[in-house]
Amino acid sequence: MVKKRVPDWLNSSLWSSIPPPDDDRLHRYASKSTTTTTTTTTDSSSSSSASTITAPVPPEVDPPVPVPPPSAAAERGPVPNRGTAEESRYGKEEVNGASSGAPSVEDISRQAQLLAELSKKVINMRELRRIASQGIPDGAGIRSTVWKLLLGYLPPDRSLWSTELAKKRSQYKHFKDDLLMNPSDITRRLEKSSSYDNDESSYESRCLLSRSQITHGEHPLSLGKTSIWNQFFQDTEIIEQIDRDVKRTHPDMHFFSGDSQFAKSNQDALKNILMVFAKLNPGIRYVQGMNEILAPLYYVFKNDPEEENAACAEADTFFCFVELLSGFRDNFCQQLDNSVVGIRSTITKLSQLLKEHDEELWRHLEVTTKVNPQFYAFRWITLLLTQEFNFADSLHIWDTLLSDPEGPQETLLRVCCAMLILIRRRLLAGDFTSNLKLLQNYPPTNISHLLYVANKLRIQPSV
C-alpha cells in the first residue's frame, strides 16, 4: 500500500502553531465535555419522524473564493491576554458586539461591500455569501441582517421583508400562546367562552369553572393522553433541564448571566425558544447543548441597532434556530446515532477527511496513539465549535458556516479537519494523554488563518 505524502502546502512553516502557555480553558471546559456527551445521548426523544423540521435545500451557487492567508508573523501574533474571565475571553464583544481592536482596512472594505449589497432592491445571494464567508465586520447591525438572509429567514427581495417579518413574528406569538400557557390559564379561556346559568355567576366573577364544567381531560389529576394537565406535568422535566442549561450558558457574559433584569429577560427568551421548539418537535424535543447553539443567534439579533428588530429578537431567533438545526437535527437524535446520518457517521466522515488530506497525522492519532475521534469531535460537531473558541471568534466561524452554499455541515467538517492540521506537529510529537488533552482544550489560533486552511481543503485535491 502506497502511503500518501502530505501536500507541500501543509509542510509550510505558516501552518505550524507555536505552543501557547497553559490556557485556563483546560479547567473551564474539563467538565463540559463529559456532561454534554453523557446527557446528549440520554435526553433525546423517541422518534425523529415526528419532527416538524425539514432540511433546507442549499441554493445552487458557486462556493465562496477563499481569502489569502495572513503572513506567518501575523498568524503567530501574541497569545491573547487572559486577564479576568469577562475581559479576556470576550473583550468589548460583551457590550456591543465589536472586537477590542480597531477595524482593519479589510474589515472596512468588506463592511462597505456588504452595505452596498444590502442596499439593493433584490440582494444577490451569491455575492452576499462570497463576501460574508470572509467574516462579517461587527457594527451597523450587518451580521444580524446577513445571518437572517443566509438562513433563509429574510427573502432576497427587500420589498417583502416587512410582510415576512410581521407574519413570522405573529406566528411565533401564537406558538407561545398555545404551547407555553399554564393549563389553569387555558381553563380560564374556556370559561370566558362559555355561557353559564345564573346560579353559577359567582364562579364567573372569580374566573373559575364550576365543578360540573370541568371535563375529565381538564382535571389536574387526569392521566388521559389528551389531558392538558397530564401533558403539562410531563413537560416539567424538560422545563427544568432547559432552565438549568440556560443558567449555565456563557456564565462569564453579563448578557446571559447575572442578576440584572436584562440578563434575566435574555434567559427567559432562550427558555421560551427551546420550550416551543421541544413541543413542536416531539421526535427530538430538547437535548442538552441546544442552548449553546441558540445563544450566538439570540445575541446577534438582540444587539441589532434597530429597536424593532431587537425587540423581536426572540421570534426571529426561533425561526433561524429551527432552520440552522434542520441541517444538524440527526446529530441530536439518539436513535440515529449508529445510522448513516447519525453523529457517529458524521465523526467517521471527519476521520476520513483527515486521512485523505494528511494520512500521516491520521495514522498517528487513530492507529499509533489510539485517540478515538469521538473523544474530541463529538463536542466540536454537536455544538458547532461554540465551546472551542472565544465568543467573538465563534461568531466569525459561523459567518463562514452559514455562508457556504453546500450547507454548514460539510464546512464544519473541513474546519474541524483544519483544526487538526494546524496543530499537527504537536500532535505528531504527542502520546495518547497529551494529544487528548490538547484536542479537548484547543489552543488559541488565528481564525482567519484557520478558515483559509479549511477552504484550502475543499479546493486542494488529495495526493
N, C-alpha and C positions, 0 to 999 in steps of 0.2 A: 504493500500500500504506500503510495507516494504521499509524503507529508506536504500539505500546502504551506508555502512560505508566506510570511507576513508581508503584506503590501508595503512598499518602500515608504509611502506617506505616513504609515504608522510608526516607522522607526525614527522619524524626525524628533529631535530634542524638543520641538514645540509641543509635543503631546505628553511629555513627562511632567508629572506634578511633583513639586518639592514637598516632602512630608511636613505638614504643619505641626505645631506643638499640640499638646493634648487639648482636645476640644471638649467643652462642657456638655456637648450633646451626647457624649458617651454615657453620661449619667441621666440626661434628660429623657432619652428615648430607650434606655435599657429595659424598662418595664413595659413600654408601649408595644414593642413587637410581640411579646408574649401574650399580653392581654388582647390585642387586636386579633391575632391569629386564632386564639382559642375561641373567642366569642363569635367571630365571623362564621365559624363552622358550626355553631350551635343555634344561632338566633334566626337562621333562615326559615322561611315558612314552607309549606307543603309543596305546592305545585306552581311552576313558572307559567303554565298555560293560562292561569287565571289573570296574569298580569295584563294591565291595560297599556303597557309601554310598547311601542313599535320602533324597531331600529330605523334610524334615519338613512335616507339614500343620498350619499355624497354626490355633489354635482360633478359632472364630467369636465374638469378643467385641469390644466397642466399643473404639476406641483410647483411650489414656490422655488425660486432660484436661491441656492444657499449663499449666505453672506461670507465674504473672505474672512479668514480668521484674524484675530488680533496678533500683534507681534509677540514674540516669546517673552520679552520683558514685561509687556502689559499683562500677559496671561499669568505670569508668576507673581505679579504685584504683591503688595504687603498683605499679610494674613489679617483678616478683619479683627479689629479690636473688640473683644467680647464685652468688656465693661459690665454694666448691670444687665439683667435679663431683658428688660424692655428696650433700653437704649441700644444695646449691642446687636440684638437679633433683628430689630425692626427699624431702628432709627426713626426718621420722620415718616416712614410708612404708616406708623401708628396714628399719626394725626391727620395727614392729608393725602396719603397715598403716593407721596413723592419720595424718591430716594434722597439721601442726605447730600450727595454731591450735586454740583451744578450740571445742568443738561449738556451733553456733548453736542458737537456740531452735527453729528449723525442723527442724534435724537431730535434736534430742532428741525432738521431737514425732513425726517420721517414724519414728525408731527404735522408739518406743513402739507406733506403729501396726503396724509390721512384726512386732514381737514378739507383739503380740496376735493378728495373723493367723496367725503360725506356730504359735501355741499351740493352735489349733483342731484338732479331730479330722480334719476334712476342710477343706483350705485352699481358699478362694475365689480361684481363679487370676485372675479378672478384677480383683478388688480388689488382689491382690498386684501385678499388673502396673501398675495405676494408681499405687500408692504407690512402687514401685521405679523407675518411669520418671522420677521426680523426683530420683533419686540415692539410693543406699543408704549410710547413715551407716556409718563404719568402727567396728568394735568388736563384741564379743559373738558373733563368727562369723556375723553376719547375712548378709553378702554371700555367703559360701560356700554357705550353705543356700539362699538365694534364687536364686542362679545355677543351682544344681542343679535347682531346681524349674522355673525359666524354660526351661532347656534340655531338660526332659522326663526328666532322669536320675532324679529322685525323683517318685513319683506324688503327687497331691494328698492321698490318704488316708495319714495318718501311720502307721496301723497296718501298712501294707505296707512301710514304709521299711527295717526291719531285714532282711526277707526279700529285698527287691530288691537292697539293697547287698551282702548276702552272696553272692547269685547272680552279680552283675556282677563283684565282686572276685575270685571264684573263676574266672570265665570269663577274666578278664584274666590271671590266673596261668597258666592253661592256654595262652593265646596266647603268653606269654613262654616257657614250657617247650617249646612246639612250634616256635616260629618263631625264637627267639634262641639256640638251642642250637648249639654248635660241633659240626660233623659227627663229630669224634672222640668227643664225648660220646654221640652217637646210636649209634655203633658199640658203645660200652661197654654201652649199654642193651640193644642186640640181643644182645650177648654174655651178659648176665645172664639173658636169657630163653631162651637156647639150651642144649641138652644136649650135652655133649662126651664123646668117647671118653676112656678112661682115659689113653691116651698123650698127650692134649692138656691134661692137668691143669696143666702148668707154665704154659701160656698163660692159663688161667683164674685162677691165683694172681696173675698180673701184670696182670689186667684187659685182656688183649689177645686179639684174634681170631687164629686161625691163618690162614695164607695161603689154605688151601683154603676157609675160611669167609667170606672177603671177596669179595662178589659184585662184578660189574663196575660196578654203579651206586654201590657204596660205596667204590670205589677213588679215592684222591685225584687220580689222573691221568685219570679218566674224563671224557669230553666229552659223555656222554649227557644228553638233556634232563631225564631223571628223576634224574640223579645229584645226591645231596645235596651232594657236594663241588663240582661244577660250579656249582650254584646259589649256594653259599657264596662262591665266588670272584667270581661276577657281582655279588653284593651288596656286595662290598668297596668299590667306587667310591661307592655311595650312603652306606655307613657312614662313609667318610672325609669326604664332603661334609657329612653331618649333624654329625660331630664338629667340623669347622671352624666351622660356623654356630652350634652351641650354645656354643662357647667365645667367640663374639663377641656373645652375647646379653646385653644390658644390662651392659657391662663395668664400669660405674661403680656397680653394686649388689653388695654383698657376698653377697647371697642367691644370685646367679647366677654371680658371678665371684670369683676369688681362689684361694689355696692351701689354704684351710680345708677340713676334711673335710666340713663341712656344705655348702659350695658345690659341692664335687666330687660329693657324693651327689645334689644337685639337678640337676647337669649330667647325671649318669648316668640319672636318671629321665626327663629330657627326651629323651635319646638313645633310651632304650628305647621310649618312646611313639612317637616319629617312625619308628623302625625297624619296630615292629609295624604301624603304620598303613601304611607303604610296602609291606610284604609282604602285607597283607590287601587292599590296593587297587592292584593291578598296573596299572590304567589310568591312575593318577595318580602312584603311588609317592611320591617326595619331591621337592618343589620348594622352592628357596631362598626363605625368607621365612615358611615354615610355623612355624619356630621362634619368630618374633616373635608369631604368633597364639597359640601354645601357652603362652608364658611367663606372660601375665596369669592364665590359668586355673590353672596349676600354683601360681603364687604365692598366689592367693587360697585355694585348697584346702589348701595346705601350712600356711598360717597359721590354719587352723581351730583354735580353742581346745580342742576336744575331741580328746584324744590319739589315739583310734582313727581318727577322720576324718583327722587329719594324717598318721598312719602309712600310711593307704590313699590318700593324695593322688594317687599315680601312677595307680592303677587308675581312680579317679574322674575324673581329668583326661583320661585316654584316651577314655572314652566321651563326655564332654562336648565334647572336641575334635572327635570324629567328628561329633557332632550339629551343632556350630557350623559346621564346614567343609562339611557337606552343603548348606548354603544358599549356599556360595560356591565349590563344587568346580569349576564350569565356568570360573571365572577362572584356575584353575591348570592347565588342560588346553590345551596349545599347539595341538592340532588343532582346538580350538573357538574360537580367537582371533578369527577372522573370521566366526563364525556369529552367529545371533541371540541366543545365550545366552553368548557369549564375552566377554572383558574389553573388547574394543573396542566391542561393542554396549552394554555397561554404561556405558562412558565417554560414549558418544553420548547415552544417557539423561540423564546429568548435564548435558551441554551443552544438551539440550532443556529440561530443568527450569530451568536458568538463564535461557534465552531466554524461557520462559513467564512467569517472575516478575520479571525485570529485563533487558529486551531491550537497553537502552542499554549495560549492562555487558557483556552477551554480545557485542554488536556490536563494542565497543571491543577486547575480548580476542581474539576469533577472526577478525574482519574487518580492523580497523584495525591492531592490533599483531601479528596473526597468531600468537598464543600457542596452540599446539595443546594441548587439554586433556590429551592423553596425556603431555605433558611433566611434569605435576604430579599428575594424578588417578590415574595408574597405581599409584603407591605409596600414595596415600591409600586407594584402594579395596581393593587386594590385601592390604595389611597392616592394614586396619581402623583406620587412623589411629593406630596404636601408635607411629609414628615422628614424628608432628607435634606431640605434646604430652608433657608430663612424665608419669611413670608413674601418679601419683595421678589426674591429670586423665583419662588414658586409661581408668582403671577407672570413673570417673564416666560417661564417654561410653558405655562398654559396658553400664552399668546401663540406659541408655535403649535401646541397640540390642537387647539381649536381652529387654527388656520389651515391645517392640512386637508386638502380635498379627499384624500384617501381615507380619512377618518382618524380619530385620535388614538385608537389602539395601536395601529401599526407604527405611528410616530412615537408613541410611548415606548414600545419595544426597542426602537432604534436609539432613543435617548438612554434607556437602561443599558443597552449594549455599549454605547459610547461612555457611560459612566465606568464600566469595567475597563475599557481600553485606556481611558485616561490615567488610571492608576495601575496599569499592567506591570510596570517594573516593581512596584511594591508588592503586588500580588504574586508575581513570579518568585520573589525572594522570600515569601512568607510560607508558614505552615498552616494547618487547619485552624488553630486557635487565633493566630494573628490575622489571618485573612477574614475569618468570620467576624471578628471584632471590627475590622476595617469596613467591611461591607454593611454591617448593621449600623454603623455610625460613620456615614460617608463624610470625607473631609471637605472643607470649603474649596470651591473651584470657581473659575470664571464661567458664568453661564453662557455668554455669547460663544465662547470657545467650545463648550460642551455641545451646544446646539449646532455649531458648524460641523463638528465631528459626526453628530447624528445624521445630518443632511448628507455628509460625505458617504455614509454607509448606504444610503439609498442609491446614489448615483455611481458609487465605486464598485465595479464588478469584482467578485471574489476571484482569487488566483488559485 
